[in-house]
Every structure is written in structure tokens, then in C-alpha cells.
Amino acid sequence: MKTELRTDITIAQLCEGFHYSELEGKGLYGMNGQLTIQPEYQRNYIYLDTGKDVAVIDSILKGYPIGLIYFNRTLEGQLEVLDGQQRITSIGRFYEGGLSIIDKNGLPQSLDSLDDEPRAKFLNTPLLIYICEGTTDEIKEWFRTINIAGVPLRTQELLNAVYSGPFVTLAKEEFSNSNNANIQKWSHFVSGDVKRQDYLATALKWVSHDGDIANYMKAHRNDSDINELKMFFNEVIGWVSSVFKTIYPEMRGVEWGCLYDKYHKNSGSYNPSAIDKRVAELMTDPQIQTPGRKNIFEYILSGEKETQLLHIRVFDEKTKRIKYIQQTNEAKAEKKSNCPDCAIGHDANKTKIWALKDMDADHVLAWSKGGETTIENCQMLCKHHNRSKGNA
């Protein structure tokens, strides 16, 4: 790896030919086309409307350093931004009038509206730039290293860099573009930030089936299309939409790809109208709270067999009172304790009738073993025996 330190490139030179586009995944250029600001392995611009873009401009106008910037020199002699894309894009947006700052009087100022002195200061500010040359693997390994600081790269952003190529370019255009008309529909089922590659990561996780995104990207790195990726993602979304008629906020972020693999063969046995009614009932069940509500969909798909998905562990007060009265009446009639465990003992508590406040509700079949939180699976135990029972 060779590096060259440049301190003679000014902001004015850097921004020659710059034009910011809202279409993520498209390259941004500077230095009259010699510099690619957003090569395919770079993440999308994330400083927009965060305040960090303005902070970059304020720092320059105040004479503060904005840190090292790294360029990579390609085999063709062109330059690519290796690190500093967010700062350079912010600078370029201010340069072409797409970004304003607030001055000390609270008024918005663009570059053109600045006084001559601060405007010249901005344009003539030299940047501290390292230009690197090396093999593809060396460049990408350095890209990993220098991006540990600052706004950390997410795993998918790093994978895009490692496995950059035609597949990543096409995949980002489809799943990392917030102008894609499908994003609104997808957002009902996918969580995260489209610009930070979360939608792409989800699509890749689903299509890889085993969750090994890196291996899938490695195998498809040089593909000239993303047909399999798009088709499987849309198949999953379509399947979910056909089974569940009503959209709930809890659907966002569910591992739909895994559920599709596990249950889509049962699709013929699902009744969407009946499912819609049942989901509504479970969503309003006071015993089912977060995170149980997010698991209602898998619970339904599983045929309502895996009750532990709903995270219902606590018996309500009504159930406890009914069970207490039932056990106490039976115990008094049989002259034994209303705690079943005390009743089979040999000490003085064998015939003791405990007060409700001295008893706890217990799962006959432990919740952790699939026992339901129903009155049929409830028994009242004295606090001592309930605590000593554990999951038995």
C-alpha cells in the first residue's frame, strides 16, 4: 500500500463539477469528474437533515480542522473517496447552494449570500488528504479499519465494501434507495433505515435462508442481475399480505423470511378472515404484552401450539380468586390444606387453610415447558412451595 499526503487541494478545486442527487446509489463526482465521491462500496449519504452537515460547514468557516480524508487511486488513475464521503458531500451541497447555515443573527446563509471574506475563506480552505494506492483487498481492508471511528459502519455497509461489484450496485439501487416507490409498502414489514442498508440486509438475510449474508454475497458478487433476491423478497412480502389482512405496527421487523421458510407450505390451510379475527382478539388480550404481541403472527402460523411465544406467564387476579375459592372449598370438605403440596406433607401445615394473600398462582405444567396460562393449568400454592417448585 502506497500513500501520498496532499495539502494543496482546496474546497473550490474539490467541488468543481459536483452535483448532489437525491437518488441514492448514484455516484457523486468532484474535481471535474476525476474524483468519485460515492463509489459503489460506500454507504449512502446520512448527514442530510441531521445537523452534522451544518456542523461540517461551521467548522470550516471557524477554521477548525475537519479531519483526514482518504482517497483511493484506481488502476485507471481516477480517484475514489475511501473515507470522508459524508463531509465532502456536505461541503459540496453548501458549495452548490443546497445547504444553508444559520448565522449569529439567526438568519440562514448560503455560500452565495456570505460576505466576501468568509466566502473566500471557505473556498480557499485546503483539505488534508491521503491518496492511497494498493490492491483491491488492501484498499477494502483499510476501508474497514478507518471506518471504525466516527459514525460506525453497520455490518451490511462493510459487507457492501468487501463484496463490491455489479451485484451490490444493483442491490443498492433496489433496496437502499428511499425513492423506490415500494419502500412505503415494505416499511410495514421491514424495520430500520433504508439509507443505512437495513432493507438490503433484510432482503439478503431472507434469501440466504441460513442467515449467512456474507456467504451469499460472495457467491453472487459478480452476478449481472438480482432476480433471485428481488423475487424471493417480493414472494415473502406477498405471502404475509395474503395471510394477514390487517397491518399492525408489530409486524415491522418480524423475521418474515424465516417464517415463510417454516410455514408457507401450510398456506392452503390458512383462513385469512378467521386469522384476521383471531389476531384482533390476541392484540387486545391484556395478558399479551410486548414482546408477546410481536410473536402473535408466528403463534397463529404455528397453529397456536407454541404458547410460550406470547410471553404470558402471569395469571390475572380473577383467575387466582376463582382458583383459590375452588381449592379452598374442596380442601375444607376434605379437611386438608388448600395448598396441594402442604396437603401431602407430614407437618402441621397438612390441614392449614392459607389466606389468598399468602398464596401464589402456579403453572401445573411449567410455562417454560409449554404450559398455558389458563385456569385449567393453574393451581394455588403457599408461597413457600411455589418458590421451591421452580420449573418442575
Secondary structure, DSSP 8 states (H G I E B T S, - for coil): -EEEEE---BHHHHTTT----SSTTS--EEGGGTEESS-TTS-----TTTSHHHHHHHHHHTT-----EEEEE-TTS-EEEEE-HHHHHHHHHHHTTS--EE-TTS-EE-TTTS-HHHHHHHHH-B--EEEEE--HHHHHHHHHHHTSSSS---HHHHHHHHT-SHHHHHHHHHHS-TT-TTHHHHTTT--S-GGGTHHHHHHHHHHHSSS-HHHHHHHHTT-S--HHHHHHHHHHHHHHHHH--S--GGGTT--HHHHHHHHGGGGGG--HHHHHHHHHHHHT-TT--TTGGGGHHHHHHTTS--GGGGT-----HHHHHHHHHHHHHHHHHTTS-SSHHHHTSSSGGGG----GGGEEEEESS-GGGT--SSGGGEEEEEHHHHHHHTT-
